[in-house]
Amino acid sequence: MYEIGFISPDLIIMIDTPAEICYLRKKERKMKPTESFEQSIKEFKKTEKGYKKAINSAKELFPNTNIKIIDGNQPIEEISDKIWEISFPLFDSFFKKK
């Protein structure tokens, strides 16, 4: 276990979408790459691997943090609904404290 000099997050959400799907979605939307990792499928895969590694590290660093992984293969509306379903109780409890 690590000693951390900062507050751990209440919630971490990762939208887990395979690199191939991300790449295809970006191409379908005819969006120009805005970052270097958006140039090729190889870069998307490298980025995907990095995010998964970061989530695994977060699980170790923040064992008491609520970490949720959402299936990114779902339609955007379902992903959005799931994010609200997960996060709304945190917002609700925050505003009730005030």
N, C-alpha and C positions, 0 to 999 in steps of 0.2 A: 504494500500500500504506500502511496506517496503522500507527503505532506505538501499541501498546496496553499499558497499565500493569497488566495482569492476565493470568492464565493462560488460555489458550484451552481450550475444552472438548474432551474426548476424542471426544465423540459428540453430535450433535444429531439428534433424530428428530422429524419432522413427520408427523402423520397427516392426509393431504390428503383431506378430505371436502368435496364441494361444499356451499355454504351451503344449498341447497334440501333436500339430504338431511339435514343437521343439523337444520334447522327441522322437517322432517317427523318425524324420529326423536323429537325432543323432544315434539312434539304427540302422537305415538302413545303415548308413555310417560306422557302426562298429567302431565308435570312442570311445575310453576310456574316461571316465569322467576325466576332468582336474581340475574341481572346485567342491567344496562340493555341490553346488546347482544343479549339473548335475547328481546326484545320483539317483533321483527318480522323478516320475511325480509330487509328492507332492511338492518337492523342486522347480521344474520348475514352478508350479502354484504360489508358494510363490514369486518367482523371478518376474514372470509376473505381479503380483499385485504390487510389489514394483516399477517396471518401470512405470506402469500406474499412480501410486501415484506421482512419480517424475515428470512426464509430467504435471500432474494437478498442482503441486506446481510451476513448471516452468512457466506455463501460468499466475499464480498469481504474481510470483516474477519478471517476464520479460514480462510485458504486450505488449511491443512494439517489441518483438522478433518474428521473423517468425518461427512458430512451425508447422512442417509438420509430419503427421502420414501416413506411407505407409503400405498398406495391405501386410503382410508377407506371405499370402497364394498364392501369385503369384509365377511363376517361377523365379529363381535367375536372369536370364537375364532381365526380366521386372523390377524387383526391382532395379537392377543396373542402368538400363536406367532411371528410375524415379528419383533416387538419383542424377544422372548427370543432368537431366532436371531441378531439383530444385536448385542444387548447382552451376552449371556452371555460371549463371549470376553473382553470387557473386565473383567467381574467375576472370571472365572477367572484371568486374568493378574494381577489385583490381589491376590487371595488367595494366589497362588503366590509372590509377592514377599515376603510376610511370613514 
